C-alpha cells in the first residue's frame, strides 16, 4: 500500500510541475506578445550605424513607438512630428542626468505648460545618431516614454504610408 501511495504522490507532483511550467510558459509568451504589440520597434535600440532607411511599424493603438537611446541610455520613444523638441518626463531626465539650460512655456495638446530646456548629448534611433539635440524637460509629461520631436526628426525625410513610417537621412539641397 505504501508503494502505491508513493507512486500516486510522484504522479501528482509531476502533474503539478507540468501545470506550473505550462502556465508559467504561457504567461511568459503572452507578456512577450503583448509587449510586441505595444512596441513593435523595440529591436531598434541595438541596431548599429547604417545608411539604410529606417522602417517603423505602428503599434496596435496606431502610434509609432520605438526604443532608442538618449546619452547612451535606453529610452522608449513615442515619435511625435507635432513636438518641437525631444520632450523628456522630469523623472526620466533625472535618471539620464539632464540639466536645465533655462525655462520656457510650451503649447501642448493639454494646454500651455512650463518646462525646462536641455541639450541632449546624443539621441539615437535604429542606427542613426545625432549630437547636441535640443530637448525639453516636461514635468507635466508622465509615463516611461519620451516624445521624439522634430529637433531630432528634422534630420530625416519622413514618409508615412499605411502602417509604416520610413526615415531616410535628409537630402541637403
N, C-alpha and C positions, 0 to 999 in steps of 0.2 A: 504494500500500500504506500509506503514512503517513497519508493522509486517512481510510482505513478504520480504522486504529488510533486516530486522534483521535476519530472518531465513536463507536467502541466505548468508549473511555475516558470520553467525555462521558456516554454512556448508563449506564455503570457508576456514575459519580459521581452521576447523577440518581437511580438506583435506590437507592444507598446513602443519599442525602439523604432520599428518601421514607421508607425504613425507620427512619432515625433520628428523623424528625419523627413518624412513626406510633407508634413505641414510646414516645417522649417524651410525646406527647399522651395515649396510653393510660395511662401511669404517672401523669400529672397528673390525669386523670379518676378513676382508681382511688383515688388518695390522697383526692380530694375526696369520693368516695362513701363510703369507709371513715370519714373524719372526720365526715361527716353521720350515719353510723350510730352513732358513739361519742358525739357531742354534737349531737343534733338541734335543740337550742335555742341554738346559737351566735349566732344573729342578735339575741338579746335584749340584747347589750352595746350596741347602737347605737339602741335604742328610746328615744324621748323620753318625758317625763312623760305619763301617761294615766290616765283614770278607768275604762278598760275592764278587765274581768277578764284576768288573765294566764294563758294556757293553755300548759302544758309537756307535751312528749311524752316517753315513756320511751325510753331507748336500747335497743339490742339485748340488753344484759345485764339489762334490767329496772329500771335506775336512772333517776332524774331528774337529768340533768346539764345545766347551763346556764352560759352565760358572762354574768357581771355585772361589777361594779366594787367595789373597796374603795379608799377615798380616791382616787377618780378613776383608778385603775389597773385594767386588765382582769384579771379573775380567773376561772378556771373553778371553778364550784361543783358539789359533789355535795350535793343537798338531802337533809337528814337530820333528820327530825322527832324522832328519838331523841337528838339532840345538844342540850345546853342552850345552848351558845354557838356563835358563828361560830368554828370552830376552824381555825387557820392553821398550816401547817407552818413550822418555825423559819426555813428559808432564804427562804420567801416573806415572812415577817414582816420579815426583814432588808431584803429588796428594797422592801417597802412602807413602811419606816421606822417600824414599830410599836415602841412602847416598853412595857416591862413596868410594870404598876401593882401587882405583888405576885405571889407564887407560890401555887399551890393543887394539891391532889390531885384527879384526875379518874377516874371509873369509866368505862372504855371497853369495847368488845367484846373487846379483847385484855387486859383486866385493869386494875388500878389503876396510873396513871402520874402523874408530877409534871409540871406545866407552869406557864406564866406567864399571868396575867390581863392584858388590854389593853382599851382603849376604842378602837373604830374610829370615826373622824370621820364617815365616810359609807359606807353599803353600799347598792348599788343593783342592781336586777334588773328588766329589762323595763319601765323607765319608773317603777318605784316606788323611792323613795329614803328611807332612814332615817338619822337622825343620832344620834351618841352610842351606838352599838350595842356591847353587851358582847361581848368576844371572848376567845379563849384562844390562846396561842402554844404549840403542841404539838410538842416535839422528836421524839416517837415517831411523829408523822404524817409519812408520806413521800409523795412524788409531787408533781404540779403542781396539785392541786386542793385547795381549802379546803372544809370541811364547812359548809354553810349551815344553822345550827341555829336553835333556837326563839327566841333573842334577836332575830333578825330576823323569822322566820316567824310569831311570835305576834301580829304586827300584821295578820295576814290571817285570813280564813275560808278554810280549806283543804278542798277536795273532791277525793278521788282516786277515779276510776272507770275501770276497764279500763286503757287505755294513756295516760291523761291525768291531770294534776294541774291544778286550777284554783285560782288565788289571787285573792281579792277583798279589798279593804280591809275590815277587821273592822268590823262594825256595833256601835257602842258602845251598851250597854244602860243 
